[in-house]
Amino acid sequence: MIKSKFKNVHTMIGPDAVLNGSIKLEQGLIVYGKVLGDIKTRGSIRIALGAMVEGNVTGASIVLGGKVVGHLKSEGAVTLKKTSELKGNISYRKLHIEDGAQFQGQCDLALDPPSPLTSNKVV
């Protein structure tokens, strides 16, 4: 079994795998292959060097070392490694972009939803 420094990663898509369709998980995921569809999980997501995703990626934290054509959305941190290519928007709480990363899109800071106590609604 491959050991990973990423916590709660229970699923791995190997380098020779090509998946057609969306993926929905509860735990973390590492992608070494190709995914043609959306990825959604409550866990962390790592898209490794040489991997490719054509679809939207949503997770607790996202580390991109490969290529994504689609949007990234995280309630935590998004990291674009120097080897990454992203054509799509990023919604994040924390953003790290290494020198050399290729990014074409827009960034939006994910804010906490307004609590009932701070809402301006009149009841």
C-alpha positions as CSV (number, residue, x, y, z in Angstrom):
1,M,0.0,0.0,0.0
2,I,1.3,3.5,-0.9
3,K,1.8,5.7,2.2
4,S,0.6,9.3,2.0
5,K,1.4,12.3,4.1
6,F,-2.1,13.5,3.5
7,K,-4.5,12.7,6.3
8,N,-7.8,10.9,5.6
9,V,-7.0,10.0,2.1
10,H,-8.9,6.7,1.4
11,T,-9.1,6.7,-2.4
12,M,-6.4,6.8,-5.1
13,I,-6.9,7.0,-8.8
14,G,-3.8,5.4,-10.4
15,P,-1.8,6.8,-13.3
16,D,-3.2,4.5,-15.9
17,A,-6.9,5.0,-14.9
18,V,-9.3,7.1,-16.9
19,L,-12.7,7.7,-15.1
20,N,-15.7,9.0,-17.1
21,G,-18.3,10.6,-14.7
22,S,-18.5,12.4,-11.5
23,I,-17.0,11.2,-8.2
24,K,-18.6,11.9,-4.8
25,L,-16.7,10.9,-1.6
26,E,-16.7,11.5,2.1
27,Q,-12.9,11.1,2.6
28,G,-9.8,12.4,0.8
29,L,-8.6,11.6,-2.7
30,I,-5.4,11.5,-4.7
31,V,-5.6,11.6,-8.5
32,Y,-2.6,10.4,-10.5
33,G,-4.7,9.5,-13.6
34,K,-7.5,11.3,-15.6
35,V,-11.0,12.2,-14.4
36,L,-13.6,13.4,-16.9
37,G,-16.2,14.7,-14.5
38,D,-16.7,16.6,-11.3
39,I,-15.0,15.6,-8.0
40,K,-16.7,16.4,-4.7
41,T,-15.6,15.4,-1.2
42,R,-15.6,16.6,2.4
43,G,-11.9,15.5,2.6
44,S,-8.8,16.8,1.0
45,I,-8.0,16.4,-2.7
46,R,-4.5,16.1,-4.3
47,I,-4.2,16.2,-8.1
48,A,-0.6,15.0,-8.7
49,L,1.9,16.0,-11.4
50,G,0.8,14.3,-14.6
51,A,-2.9,14.0,-13.5
52,M,-5.7,15.7,-15.3
53,V,-9.3,16.6,-14.3
54,E,-11.9,18.0,-16.8
55,G,-14.6,19.1,-14.3
56,N,-15.2,21.0,-11.1
57,V,-13.3,20.1,-8.0
58,T,-14.7,20.6,-4.5
59,G,-13.0,19.6,-1.3
60,A,-11.9,20.6,2.2
61,S,-8.5,21.5,0.8
62,I,-7.0,21.1,-2.6
63,V,-3.4,20.7,-3.8
64,L,-3.0,20.9,-7.5
65,G,0.2,19.7,-9.1
66,G,-1.3,18.5,-12.4
67,K,-3.9,20.0,-14.8
68,V,-7.6,21.0,-14.2
69,V,-10.0,22.5,-16.7
70,G,-12.8,23.5,-14.4
71,H,-13.4,25.4,-11.1
72,L,-11.8,24.7,-7.7
73,K,-13.8,25.3,-4.6
74,S,-12.5,24.8,-1.1
75,E,-13.7,25.9,2.4
76,G,-10.0,25.6,3.4
77,A,-6.8,26.1,1.5
78,V,-6.1,25.8,-2.2
79,T,-2.4,25.3,-3.3
80,L,-1.3,25.6,-6.9
81,K,2.1,23.9,-7.2
82,K,4.7,25.2,-9.7
83,T,3.8,22.3,-12.0
84,S,0.1,23.1,-12.0
85,E,-2.2,24.3,-14.8
86,L,-5.6,25.6,-14.0
87,K,-8.2,27.0,-16.5
88,G,-11.1,27.9,-14.2
89,N,-12.0,29.9,-11.2
90,I,-11.0,29.4,-7.6
91,S,-13.2,29.8,-4.5
92,Y,-11.0,29.5,-1.3
93,R,-10.4,30.4,2.3
94,K,-6.6,30.4,1.9
95,L,-4.7,30.5,-1.4
96,H,-1.1,29.6,-2.1
97,I,0.3,29.9,-5.6
98,E,3.9,28.8,-6.2
99,D,6.1,30.5,-8.8
100,G,5.7,28.8,-12.2
101,A,2.0,27.8,-11.6
102,Q,-0.2,28.5,-14.6
103,F,-3.6,30.0,-13.8
104,Q,-6.3,31.4,-16.0
105,G,-9.4,32.5,-14.2
106,Q,-10.8,34.5,-11.3
107,C,-10.4,34.1,-7.5
108,D,-13.1,34.5,-4.9
109,L,-12.6,34.5,-1.2
110,A,-15.1,32.1,0.5
111,L,-16.6,33.9,3.4
112,D,-18.6,32.4,6.2
113,P,-22.4,32.6,5.6
114,P,-24.1,35.2,7.8
115,S,-25.2,33.9,11.1
116,P,-28.8,34.5,12.3
117,L,-27.5,36.9,15.0
118,T,-25.6,39.1,12.5
119,S,-28.1,39.0,9.7
120,N,-29.8,42.3,8.8
121,K,-33.2,40.6,8.4
122,V,-36.1,42.1,10.2
123,V,-38.3,39.5,11.8
